[in-house]
Structure formats: C-alpha cells, structure tokens
C-alpha cells in the first residue's frame, strides 16, 4: 500500500518500471506534455498497467490531486496471473474494450479520410 500527498507524482513520463497501481482512494491527474488528459478517481481502477506489463517507458505523468492511496502490484505477467487473477482478468477485459473502441474509431477515421480523398 502506498499513500500519496496532494501533488505527489505516482508515475513519471518516460520512466520504466515493473509495477502498476490499483486505486484504493483518491483522485489522480494524467498529464502528457504538461496538459491534463484525464482524471482517475474510481476505486479499483488500474494505473500504468500497460507499460508495467510491457516494460516500456511510461507514456504520461500521473499526479495525486488529493491525498490518495494505491496498491502497487508487480506487473510480471506470470506472477500477476498467479497472485492476482481477478486483477489480471479485469485488465484483460479493459484491454479488450480499448481494442474494440480503437478499432471502431479507426474505421470511422478511415471512412472520413476516404470521403475527403474523393472530394
């Protein structure tokens, strides 16, 4: 369990780390190039799971917007599946939803692009 004060950085853009976080309480801002992209405040939400699992640089900075608490979890896939199967399943479902949304957006943008070319 990790407690953060308001303004404390949870994840720094560009860092490579082997863990991700589950929100227990609090609110976080996600920033890219100094601009806020979104806020996360739902208990049970995961933060940093993709880059943690893939061992790639963090794509954004995450800052606590109020006193907050997270659980840090080792993102090594085999260990994650064995020790936290419920969290692993939640991540898989979330990723499936993201892939579906991305595919739909890609199809929409392709259609707009093709229409624009025909003009």
N, CA, C and O atoms as CSV, one atom per row, in Angstrom:
chain,resi,resn,atom,element,x,y,z
A,1,UNK,N,N,0.853,-1.171,0.000
A,1,UNK,CA,C,0.000,0.000,0.000
A,1,UNK,C,C,0.899,1.234,0.000
A,1,UNK,O,O,1.889,1.299,0.729
A,2,UNK,N,N,0.536,2.209,-0.830
A,2,UNK,CA,C,1.331,3.429,-0.941
A,2,UNK,C,C,0.403,4.627,-0.774
A,2,UNK,O,O,-0.618,4.736,-1.453
A,3,UNK,N,N,0.771,5.526,0.139
A,3,UNK,CA,C,-0.022,6.736,0.376
A,3,UNK,C,C,0.678,7.909,-0.289
A,3,UNK,O,O,1.899,8.048,-0.211
A,4,UNK,N,N,-0.113,8.749,-0.944
A,4,UNK,CA,C,0.437,9.906,-1.630
A,4,UNK,C,C,-0.232,11.176,-1.130
A,4,UNK,O,O,-1.435,11.196,-0.871
A,5,UNK,N,N,0.557,12.229,-0.997
A,5,UNK,CA,C,0.032,13.544,-0.649
A,5,UNK,C,C,-0.413,14.255,-1.921
A,5,UNK,O,O,0.004,13.891,-3.021
A,6,UNK,N,N,-1.247,15.253,-1.771
A,6,UNK,CA,C,-1.669,16.068,-2.906
A,6,UNK,C,C,-0.427,16.627,-3.599
A,6,UNK,O,O,0.461,17.177,-2.948
A,7,UNK,N,N,-0.374,16.482,-4.930
A,7,UNK,CA,C,0.748,16.988,-5.711
A,7,UNK,C,C,1.888,16.006,-5.892
A,7,UNK,O,O,2.810,16.276,-6.663
A,8,UNK,N,N,1.852,14.883,-5.208
A,8,UNK,CA,C,2.929,13.896,-5.304
A,8,UNK,C,C,2.812,13.110,-6.607
A,8,UNK,O,O,1.717,12.719,-7.010
A,9,UNK,N,N,3.953,12.883,-7.262
A,9,UNK,CA,C,3.986,12.134,-8.518
A,9,UNK,C,C,3.956,10.641,-8.225
A,9,UNK,O,O,4.758,10.134,-7.442
A,10,UNK,N,N,3.024,9.946,-8.862
A,10,UNK,CA,C,2.946,8.489,-8.771
A,10,UNK,C,C,3.760,7.855,-9.891
A,10,UNK,O,O,4.512,6.909,-9.661
A,11,UNK,N,N,3.607,8.378,-11.102
A,11,UNK,CA,C,4.300,7.858,-12.285
A,11,UNK,C,C,4.893,9.043,-13.037
A,11,UNK,O,O,4.231,10.064,-13.225
A,12,UNK,N,N,6.146,8.900,-13.466
A,12,UNK,CA,C,6.821,9.948,-14.233
A,12,UNK,C,C,6.940,9.502,-15.683
A,12,UNK,O,O,7.436,8.412,-15.968
A,13,UNK,N,N,6.479,10.354,-16.600
A,13,UNK,CA,C,6.564,10.058,-18.029
A,13,UNK,C,C,7.997,9.693,-18.403
A,13,UNK,O,O,8.941,10.377,-18.009
A,14,UNK,N,N,8.153,8.605,-19.168
A,14,UNK,CA,C,9.466,8.166,-19.625
A,14,UNK,C,C,10.129,7.129,-18.736
A,14,UNK,O,O,11.038,6.428,-19.181
A,15,UNK,N,N,9.695,7.019,-17.491
A,15,UNK,CA,C,10.286,6.036,-16.570
A,15,UNK,C,C,9.893,4.620,-17.000
A,15,UNK,O,O,8.812,4.407,-17.549
A,16,UNK,N,N,10.769,3.671,-16.748
A,16,UNK,CA,C,10.467,2.260,-16.999
A,16,UNK,C,C,10.422,1.572,-15.645
A,16,UNK,O,O,11.423,1.519,-14.930
A,17,UNK,N,N,9.260,1.050,-15.302
A,17,UNK,CA,C,9.068,0.403,-14.005
A,17,UNK,C,C,8.347,-0.919,-14.213
A,17,UNK,O,O,7.705,-1.137,-15.241
A,18,UNK,N,N,8.461,-1.784,-13.241
A,18,UNK,CA,C,7.914,-3.130,-13.356
A,18,UNK,C,C,6.617,-3.297,-12.573
A,18,UNK,O,O,6.218,-4.425,-12.281
A,19,UNK,N,N,5.964,-2.215,-12.234
A,19,UNK,CA,C,4.726,-2.351,-11.475
A,19,UNK,C,C,3.647,-1.444,-12.043
A,19,UNK,O,O,3.910,-0.559,-12.856
A,20,UNK,N,N,2.425,-1.694,-11.588
A,20,UNK,CA,C,1.317,-0.796,-11.876
A,20,UNK,C,C,0.565,-0.613,-10.577
A,20,UNK,O,O,0.937,-1.195,-9.558
A,21,UNK,N,N,-0.481,0.182,-10.597
A,21,UNK,CA,C,-1.152,0.563,-9.361
A,21,UNK,C,C,-2.656,0.366,-9.460
A,21,UNK,O,O,-3.249,0.493,-10.531
A,22,UNK,N,N,-3.258,0.054,-8.316
A,22,UNK,CA,C,-4.709,-0.034,-8.203
A,22,UNK,C,C,-5.140,1.060,-7.230
A,22,UNK,O,O,-4.628,1.148,-6.114
A,23,UNK,N,N,-6.081,1.885,-7.661
A,23,UNK,CA,C,-6.564,2.993,-6.835
A,23,UNK,C,C,-7.444,2.457,-5.713
A,23,UNK,O,O,-8.424,1.755,-5.962
A,24,UNK,N,N,-7.092,2.789,-4.491
A,24,UNK,CA,C,-7.914,2.435,-3.332
A,24,UNK,C,C,-8.792,3.620,-2.930
A,24,UNK,O,O,-9.961,3.452,-2.583
A,25,UNK,N,N,-8.214,4.809,-2.982
A,25,UNK,CA,C,-8.983,6.031,-2.734
A,25,UNK,C,C,-8.184,7.205,-3.275
A,25,UNK,O,O,-6.963,7.136,-3.419
A,26,UNK,N,N,-8.898,8.280,-3.570
A,26,UNK,CA,C,-8.225,9.483,-4.039
A,26,UNK,C,C,-8.555,9.808,-5.482
A,26,UNK,O,O,-9.447,9.224,-6.096
A,27,UNK,N,N,-7.792,10.769,-6.000
A,27,UNK,CA,C,-8.019,11.256,-7.362
A,27,UNK,C,C,-6.665,11.593,-7.977
A,27,UNK,O,O,-5.798,12.180,-7.329
A,28,UNK,N,N,-6.503,11.208,-9.243
A,28,UNK,CA,C,-5.237,11.388,-9.942
A,28,UNK,C,C,-5.455,12.111,-11.260
A,28,UNK,O,O,-6.472,11.914,-11.926
A,29,UNK,N,N,-4.492,12.953,-11.633
A,29,UNK,CA,C,-4.486,13.590,-12.941
A,29,UNK,C,C,-3.435,12.917,-13.801
A,29,UNK,O,O,-2.343,12.597,-13.331
A,30,UNK,N,N,-3.772,12.703,-15.069
A,30,UNK,CA,C,-2.846,12.104,-16.027
A,30,UNK,C,C,-2.426,13.209,-16.997
A,30,UNK,O,O,-3.271,13.831,-17.641
A,31,UNK,N,N,-1.119,13.448,-17.095
A,31,UNK,CA,C,-0.587,14.573,-17.862
A,31,UNK,C,C,0.395,14.113,-18.929
A,31,UNK,O,O,1.229,13.238,-18.695
A,32,UNK,N,N,0.279,14.723,-20.111
A,32,UNK,CA,C,1.205,14.475,-21.212
A,32,UNK,C,C,1.647,15.835,-21.722
A,32,UNK,O,O,0.809,16.665,-22.074
A,33,UNK,N,N,2.936,16.073,-21.768
A,33,UNK,CA,C,3.475,17.365,-22.201
A,33,UNK,C,C,2.862,18.529,-21.422
A,33,UNK,O,O,2.602,19.591,-21.988
A,34,UNK,N,N,2.633,18.327,-20.136
A,34,UNK,CA,C,2.120,19.376,-19.271
A,34,UNK,C,C,0.622,19.622,-19.351
A,34,UNK,O,O,0.102,20.477,-18.634
A,35,UNK,N,N,-0.083,18.893,-20.208
A,35,UNK,CA,C,-1.531,19.071,-20.346
A,35,UNK,C,C,-2.260,17.896,-19.709
A,35,UNK,O,O,-1.882,16.740,-19.896
A,36,UNK,N,N,-3.312,18.209,-18.955
A,36,UNK,CA,C,-4.091,17.139,-18.324
A,36,UNK,C,C,-4.936,16.432,-19.378
A,36,UNK,O,O,-5.700,17.066,-20.106
A,37,UNK,N,N,-4.788,15.111,-19.449
A,37,UNK,CA,C,-5.553,14.304,-20.396
A,37,UNK,C,C,-6.841,13.796,-19.778
A,37,UNK,O,O,-7.893,13.791,-20.417
A,38,UNK,N,N,-6.747,13.372,-18.531
A,38,UNK,CA,C,-7.913,12.833,-17.848
A,38,UNK,C,C,-7.650,12.764,-16.362
A,38,UNK,O,O,-6.531,12.970,-15.891
A,39,UNK,N,N,-8.726,12.463,-15.628
A,39,UNK,CA,C,-8.614,12.235,-14.188
A,39,UNK,C,C,-9.114,10.831,-13.886
A,39,UNK,O,O,-10.037,10.330,-14.527
A,40,UNK,N,N,-8.489,10.212,-12.904
A,40,UNK,CA,C,-8.872,8.869,-12.465
A,40,UNK,C,C,-9.262,8.976,-11.002
A,40,UNK,O,O,-8.470,9.427,-10.174
A,41,UNK,N,N,-10.481,8.562,-10.681
A,41,UNK,CA,C,-10.924,8.638,-9.285
A,41,UNK,C,C,-11.804,7.464,-8.878
A,41,UNK,O,O,-12.452,7.505,-7.832
A,42,UNK,N,N,-11.831,6.431,-9.690
A,42,UNK,CA,C,-12.673,5.278,-9.398
A,42,UNK,C,C,-11.887,4.226,-8.627
A,42,UNK,O,O,-10.838,3.766,-9.078
A,43,UNK,N,N,-12.401,3.853,-7.468
A,43,UNK,CA,C,-11.759,2.810,-6.671
A,43,UNK,C,C,-11.677,1.537,-7.505
A,43,UNK,O,O,-12.657,1.128,-8.128
A,44,UNK,N,N,-10.500,0.913,-7.511
A,44,UNK,CA,C,-10.292,-0.312,-8.272
A,44,UNK,C,C,-9.723,-0.082,-9.658
A,44,UNK,O,O,-9.346,-1.037,-10.337
A,45,UNK,N,N,-9.653,1.185,-10.093
A,45,UNK,CA,C,-9.058,1.490,-11.400
A,45,UNK,C,C,-7.575,1.168,-11.370
A,45,UNK,O,O,-6.914,1.327,-10.344
A,46,UNK,N,N,-7.058,0.713,-12.502
A,46,UNK,CA,C,-5.625,0.455,-12.604
A,46,UNK,C,C,-4.951,1.631,-13.295
A,46,UNK,O,O,-5.530,2.283,-14.164
A,47,UNK,N,N,-3.721,1.882,-12.891
A,47,UNK,CA,C,-2.914,2.962,-13.468
A,47,UNK,C,C,-1.561,2.379,-13.849
A,47,UNK,O,O,-0.894,1.755,-13.023
A,48,UNK,N,N,-1.153,2.585,-15.102
A,48,UNK,CA,C,0.178,2.174,-15.541
A,48,UNK,C,C,0.329,0.707,-15.869
A,48,UNK,O,O,1.446,0.193,-15.917
A,49,UNK,N,N,-0.789,0.020,-16.098
A,49,UNK,CA,C,-0.707,-1.422,-16.320
A,49,UNK,C,C,-0.033,-1.792,-17.635
A,49,UNK,O,O,0.717,-2.768,-17.677
A,50,UNK,N,N,-0.273,-1.048,-18.706
A,50,UNK,CA,C,0.310,-1.419,-19.997
A,50,UNK,C,C,1.823,-1.319,-19.996
A,50,UNK,O,O,2.509,-2.279,-20.347
A,51,UNK,N,N,2.350,-0.167,-19.605
A,51,UNK,CA,C,3.804,-0.026,-19.616
A,51,UNK,C,C,4.456,-0.876,-18.534
A,51,UNK,O,O,5.604,-1.295,-18.683
A,52,UNK,N,N,3.736,-1.135,-17.451
A,52,UNK,CA,C,4.278,-2.026,-16.420
A,52,UNK,C,C,4.439,-3.443,-16.934
A,52,UNK,O,O,5.481,-4.069,-16.741
A,53,UNK,N,N,3.408,-3.944,-17.588
A,53,UNK,CA,C,3.446,-5.311,-18.119
A,53,UNK,C,C,4.433,-5.422,-19.276
A,53,UNK,O,O,5.191,-6.389,-19.355
A,54,UNK,N,N,4.428,-4.431,-20.180
A,54,UNK,CA,C,5.282,-4.484,-21.369
A,54,UNK,C,C,6.707,-4.003,-21.112
A,54,UNK,O,O,7.575,-4.153,-21.971
A,55,UNK,N,N,6.954,-3.424,-19.934
A,55,UNK,CA,C,8.273,-2.876,-19.597
A,55,UNK,C,C,8.710,-1.816,-20.602
A,55,UNK,O,O,9.856,-1.810,-21.051
A,56,UNK,N,N,7.790,-0.923,-20.950
A,56,UNK,CA,C,8.080,0.182,-21.857
A,56,UNK,C,C,8.022,1.490,-21.071
A,56,UNK,O,O,7.451,1.533,-19.982
A,57,UNK,N,N,8.606,2.551,-21.615
A,57,UNK,CA,C,8.566,3.827,-20.898
A,57,UNK,C,C,7.130,4.296,-20.650
A,57,UNK,O,O,6.248,4.114,-21.488
A,58,UNK,N,N,6.924,4.891,-19.504
A,58,UNK,CA,C,5.609,5.426,-19.150
A,58,UNK,C,C,5.227,6.509,-20.152
A,58,UNK,O,O,6.049,7.354,-20.507
A,59,UNK,N,N,3.981,6.481,-20.604
A,59,UNK,CA,C,3.532,7.406,-21.649
A,59,UNK,C,C,3.034,8.738,-21.096
A,59,UNK,O,O,2.806,9.674,-21.863
A,60,UNK,N,N,2.863,8.839,-19.797
A,60,UNK,CA,C,2.348,10.069,-19.190
A,60,UNK,C,C,2.790,10.141,-17.730
A,60,UNK,O,O,3.248,9.157,-17.149
A,61,UNK,N,N,2.640,11.320,-17.163
A,61,UNK,CA,C,2.900,11.525,-15.741
A,61,UNK,C,C,1.571,11.483,-15.001
A,61,UNK,O,O,0.578,12.041,-15.468
A,62,UNK,N,N,1.553,10.824,-13.853
A,62,UNK,CA,C,0.340,10.717,-13.039
A,62,UNK,C,C,0.624,11.355,-11.686
A,62,UNK,O,O,1.593,11.007,-11.010
A,63,UNK,N,N,-0.238,12.297,-11.302
A,63,UNK,CA,C,-0.047,13.067,-10.076
A,63,UNK,C,C,-1.289,12.959,-9.200
A,63,UNK,O,O,-2.415,13.037,-9.692
A,64,UNK,N,N,-1.076,12.778,-7.897
A,64,UNK,CA,C,-2.194,12.755,-6.948
A,64,UNK,C,C,-2.777,14.162,-6.839
A,64,UNK,O,O,-2.050,15.121,-6.581
A,65,UNK,N,N,-4.084,14.282,-7.036
A,65,UNK,CA,C,-4.757,15.579,-6.949
A,65,UNK,C,C,-5.307,15.843,-5.555
A,65,UNK,O,O,-5.788,16.938,-5.263
A,66,UNK,N,N,-5.232,14.839,-4.706
A,66,UNK,CA,C,-5.628,14.932,-3.301
A,66,UNK,C,C,-4.924,13.800,-2.581
A,66,UNK,O,O,-4.282,12.969,-3.223
A,67,UNK,N,N,-5.030,13.748,-1.266
A,67,UNK,CA,C,-4.447,12.614,-0.551
A,67,UNK,C,C,-5.052,11.344,-1.124
A,67,UNK,O,O,-6.272,11.227,-1.236
A,68,UNK,N,N,-4.204,10.397,-1.484
A,68,UNK,CA,C,-4.661,9.201,-2.185
A,68,UNK,C,C,-3.906,7.976,-1.701
A,68,UNK,O,O,-2.826,8.076,-1.119
A,69,UNK,N,N,-4.500,6.820,-1.956
A,69,UNK,CA,C,-3.876,5.549,-1.601
A,69,UNK,C,C,-3.994,4.595,-2.780
A,69,UNK,O,O,-5.054,4.471,-3.392
A,70,UNK,N,N,-2.889,3.921,-3.090
A,70,UNK,CA,C,-2.873,2.908,-4.145
A,70,UNK,C,C,-2.203,1.647,-3.617
A,70,UNK,O,O,-1.477,1.677,-2.623
A,71,UNK,N,N,-2.458,0.562,-4.291
A,71,UNK,CA,C,-1.711,-0.674,-4.057
A,71,UNK,C,C,-0.780,-0.831,-5.246
A,71,UNK,O,O,-1.224,-0.735,-6.390
A,72,UNK,N,N,0.509,-1.072,-4.997
A,72,UNK,CA,C,1.414,-1.323,-6.115
A,72,UNK,C,C,1.541,-2.828,-6.313
A,72,UNK,O,O,1.690,-3.593,-5.361
A,73,UNK,N,N,1.476,-3.226,-7.579
A,73,UNK,CA,C,1.456,-4.644,-7.940
A,73,UNK,C,C,2.546,-4.917,-8.961
A,73,UNK,O,O,2.704,-4.175,-9.931
A,74,UNK,N,N,3.295,-5.987,-8.738
A,74,UNK,CA,C,4.315,-6.432,-9.683
A,74,UNK,C,C,3.619,-6.817,-10.984
A,74,UNK,O,O,2.695,-7.630,-10.986
A,75,UNK,N,N,4.072,-6.224,-12.095
A,75,UNK,CA,C,3.399,-6.422,-13.377
A,75,UNK,C,C,3.954,-7.580,-14.191
A,75,UNK,O,O,3.539,-7.767,-15.335
A,76,UNK,N,N,4.877,-8.363,-13.644
A,76,UNK,CA,C,5.393,-9.511,-14.394
A,76,UNK,C,C,4.207,-10.432,-14.680
A,76,UNK,O,O,3.559,-10.903,-13.745
A,77,UNK,N,N,3.908,-10.699,-15.971
A,77,UNK,CA,C,2.664,-11.383,-16.344
A,77,UNK,C,C,2.373,-12.709,-15.632
A,77,UNK,O,O,1.259,-12.910,-15.149
A,78,UNK,N,N,3.343,-13.604,-15.559
A,78,UNK,CA,C,3.088,-14.901,-14.913
A,78,UNK,C,C,2.769,-14.721,-13.432
A,78,UNK,O,O,1.856,-15.353,-12.901
A,79,UNK,N,N,3.517,-13.872,-12.788
A,79,UNK,CA,C,3.287,-13.617,-11.361
A,79,UNK,C,C,1.926,-12.954,-11.146
A,79,UNK,O,O,1.200,-13.296,-10.213
A,80,UNK,N,N,1.590,-12.011,-12.011
A,80,UNK,CA,C,0.304,-11.326,-11.928
A,80,UNK,C,C,-0.846,-12.326,-12.048
A,80,UNK,O,O,-1.804,-12.267,-11.277
A,81,UNK,N,N,-0.753,-13.241,-13.013
A,81,UNK,CA,C,-1.814,-14.239,-13.219
A,81,UNK,C,C,-1.955,-15.158,-12.005
A,81,UNK,O,O,-3.068,-15.517,-11.623
A,82,UNK,N,N,-0.831,-15.538,-11.402
A,82,UNK,CA,C,-0.872,-16.450,-10.255
A,82,UNK,C,C,-1.347,-15.760,-8.979
A,82,UNK,O,O,-2.182,-16.297,-8.250
A,83,UNK,N,N,-0.812,-14.570,-8.713
A,83,UNK,CA,C,-1.069,-13.910,-7.435
A,83,UNK,C,C,-2.321,-13.030,-7.426
A,83,UNK,O,O,-2.917,-12.809,-6.371
A,84,UNK,N,N,-2.718,-12.532,-8.592
A,84,UNK,CA,C,-3.858,-11.609,-8.670
A,84,UNK,C,C,-4.724,-11.915,-9.891
A,84,UNK,O,O,-4.878,-11.057,-10.761
A,85,UNK,N,N,-5.291,-13.121,-9.975
A,85,UNK,CA,C,-6.063,-13.476,-11.179
A,85,UNK,C,C,-7.259,-12.564,-11.422
A,85,UNK,O,O,-7.621,-12.319,-12.573
A,86,UNK,N,N,-7.874,-12.060,-10.364
A,86,UNK,CA,C,-9.023,-11.162,-10.541
A,86,UNK,C,C,-8.601,-9.842,-11.179
A,86,UNK,O,O,-9.313,-9.309,-12.030
A,87,UNK,N,N,-7.465,-9.322,-10.779
A,87,UNK,CA,C,-6.955,-8.085,-11.369
A,87,UNK,C,C,-6.520,-8.339,-12.808
A,87,UNK,O,O,-6.790,-7.526,-13.692
A,88,UNK,N,N,-5.845,-9.468,-13.048
A,88,UNK,CA,C,-5.422,-9.815,-14.412
A,88,UNK,C,C,-6.626,-9.919,-15.337
A,88,UNK,O,O,-6.576,-9.447,-16.473
A,89,UNK,N,N,-7.709,-10.531,-14.864
A,89,UNK,CA,C,-8.920,-10.656,-15.677
A,89,UNK,C,C,-9.520,-9.280,-15.950
A,89,UNK,O,O,-9.967,-9.010,-17.065
A,90,UNK,N,N,-9.533,-8.419,-14.955
A,90,UNK,CA,C,-10.041,-7.061,-15.144
A,90,UNK,C,C,-9.240,-6.297,-16.185
A,90,UNK,O,O,-9.803,-5.576,-17.009
A,91,UNK,N,N,-7.923,-6.458,-16.145
A,91,UNK,CA,C,-7.061,-5.797,-17.131
A,91,UNK,C,C,-7.349,-6.339,-18.523
A,91,UNK,O,O,-7.441,-5.568,-19.479
A,92,UNK,N,N,-7.493,-7.655,-18.651
A,92,UNK,CA,C,-7.788,-8.248,-19.960
A,92,UNK,C,C,-9.103,-7.723,-20.517
A,92,UNK,O,O,-9.184,-7.398,-21.702
A,93,UNK,N,N,-10.132,-7.636,-19.684
A,93,UNK,CA,C,-11.425,-7.119,-20.141
A,93,UNK,C,C,-11.318,-5.651,-20.543
A,93,UNK,O,O,-11.886,-5.238,-21.554
A,94,UNK,N,N,-10.593,-4.870,-19.755
A,94,UNK,CA,C,-10.410,-3.459,-20.075
A,94,UNK,C,C,-9.658,-3.297,-21.394
A,94,UNK,O,O,-10.019,-2.454,-22.215
A,95,UNK,N,N,-8.619,-4.097,-21.597
A,95,UNK,CA,C,-7.856,-4.018,-22.843
A,95,UNK,C,C,-8.712,-4.414,-24.040
A,95,UNK,O,O,-8.606,-3.808,-25.106
A,96,UNK,N,N,-9.559,-5.429,-23.869
A,96,UNK,CA,C,-10.457,-5.836,-24.953
A,96,UNK,C,C,-11.392,-4.684,-25.322
A,96,UNK,O,O,-11.641,-4.440,-26.503
A,97,UNK,N,N,-11.905,-3.980,-24.322
A,97,UNK,CA,C,-12.783,-2.828,-24.583
A,97,UNK,C,C,-12.024,-1.720,-25.307
A,97,UNK,O,O,-12.556,-1.084,-26.216
A,98,UNK,N,N,-10.778,-1.494,-24.896
A,98,UNK,CA,C,-9.971,-0.455,-25.543
A,98,UNK,C,C,-9.681,-0.808,-26.997
A,98,UNK,O,O,-9.735,0.057,-27.871
A,99,UNK,N,N,-9.372,-2.083,-27.257
A,99,UNK,CA,C,-9.109,-2.515,-28.635
A,99,UNK,C,C,-10.357,-2.324,-29.489
A,99,UNK,O,O,-10.268,-1.835,-30.615
A,100,UNK,N,N,-11.505,-2.701,-28.970
A,100,UNK,CA,C,-12.760,-2.531,-29.698
A,100,UNK,C,C,-13.021,-1.054,-29.997
A,100,UNK,O,O,-13.361,-0.704,-31.127
A,101,UNK,N,N,-12.866,-0.195,-29.004
A,101,UNK,CA,C,-13.093,1.240,-29.201
A,101,UNK,C,C,-12.105,1.815,-30.218
A,101,UNK,O,O,-12.477,2.640,-31.052
A,102,UNK,N,N,-10.853,1.379,-30.147
A,102,UNK,CA,C,-9.834,1.852,-31.083
A,102,UNK,C,C,-10.147,1.386,-32.500
A,102,UNK,O,O,-9.996,2.152,-33.451
A,103,UNK,N,N,-10.579,0.147,-32.647
A,103,UNK,CA,C,-10.941,-0.388,-33.960
A,103,UNK,C,C,-12.104,0.393,-34.558
A,103,UNK,O,O,-12.089,0.727,-35.743
A,104,UNK,N,N,-13.103,0.681,-33.743
A,104,UNK,CA,C,-14.254,1.449,-34.222
A,104,UNK,C,C,-13.839,2.863,-34.622
A,104,UNK,O,O,-14.299,3.374,-35.644
A,105,UNK,N,N,-12.985,3.494,-33.840
A,105,UNK,CA,C,-12.510,4.838,-34.157
A,105,UNK,C,C,-11.669,4.819,-35.430
A,105,UNK,O,O,-11.779,5.721,-36.260
A,106,UNK,N,N,-10.836,3.803,-35.587
A,106,UNK,CA,C,-10.010,3.664,-36.791
A,106,UNK,C,C,-10.895,3.537,-38.030
A,106,UNK,O,O,-10.639,4.185,-39.044
A,107,UNK,N,N,-11.931,2.707,-37.952
A,107,UNK,CA,C,-12.851,2.532,-39.078
A,107,UNK,C,C,-13.537,3.853,-39.416
A,107,UNK,O,O,-13.686,4.198,-40.589
A,108,UNK,N,N,-13.949,4.583,-38.399
A,108,UNK,CA,C,-14.605,5.879,-38.601
A,108,UNK,C,C,-13.663,6.874,-39.272
A,108,UNK,O,O,-14.055,7.565,-40.214
A,109,UNK,N,N,-12.424,6.948,-38.791
A,109,UNK,CA,C,-11.451,7.876,-39.363
A,109,UNK,C,C,-11.072,7.480,-40.784
A,109,UNK,O,O,-10.867,8.348,-41.634
A,110,UNK,N,N,-10.978,6.186,-41.050
A,110,UNK,CA,C,-10.683,5.706,-42.398
A,110,UNK,C,C,-11.780,6.128,-43.361
A,110,UNK,O,O,-11.505,6.561,-44.480
A,111,UNK,N,N,-13.012,6.000,-42.924
A,111,UNK,CA,C,-14.152,6.399,-43.749
A,111,UNK,C,C,-14.109,7.901,-44.048
A,111,UNK,O,O,-14.331,8.311,-45.187
A,112,UNK,N,N,-13.828,8.710,-43.046
A,112,UNK,CA,C,-13.730,10.163,-43.235
A,112,UNK,C,C,-12.582,10.491,-44.181
A,112,UNK,O,O,-12.729,11.335,-45.065
A,113,UNK,N,N,-11.454,9.838,-44.005
A,113,UNK,CA,C,-10.286,10.074,-44.853
A,113,UNK,C,C,-10.600,9.725,-46.305
A,113,UNK,O,O,-10.292,10.501,-47.210
A,114,UNK,N,N,-11.208,8.568,-46.530
A,114,UNK,CA,C,-11.552,8.147,-47.894
A,114,UNK,C,C,-12.559,9.107,-48.521
A,114,UNK,O,O,-12.453,9.424,-49.705
A,115,UNK,N,N,-13.519,9.566,-47.754
A,115,UNK,CA,C,-14.504,10.530,-48.248
A,115,UNK,C,C,-13.805,11.829,-48.651
A,115,UNK,O,O,-14.116,12.410,-49.691
A,116,UNK,N,N,-12.866,12.277,-47.829
A,116,UNK,CA,C,-12.130,13.509,-48.106
A,116,UNK,C,C,-11.305,13.373,-49.381
A,116,UNK,O,O,-11.215,14.323,-50.159
A,117,UNK,N,N,-10.708,12.216,-49.606
A,117,UNK,CA,C,-9.911,11.991,-50.815
A,117,UNK,C,C,-10.769,12.019,-52.073
A,117,UNK,O,O,-10.308,12.454,-53.128
A,118,UNK,N,N,-12.006,11.562,-51.969
A,118,UNK,CA,C,-12.900,11.508,-53.135
A,118,UNK,C,C,-13.381,12.888,-53.558
A,118,UNK,O,O,-13.790,13.074,-54.704
A,119,UNK,N,N,-13.339,13.846,-52.663
A,119,UNK,CA,C,-13.846,15.202,-52.977
A,119,UNK,C,C,-12.990,15.928,-53.964
A,119,UNK,O,O,-13.290,17.068,-54.321
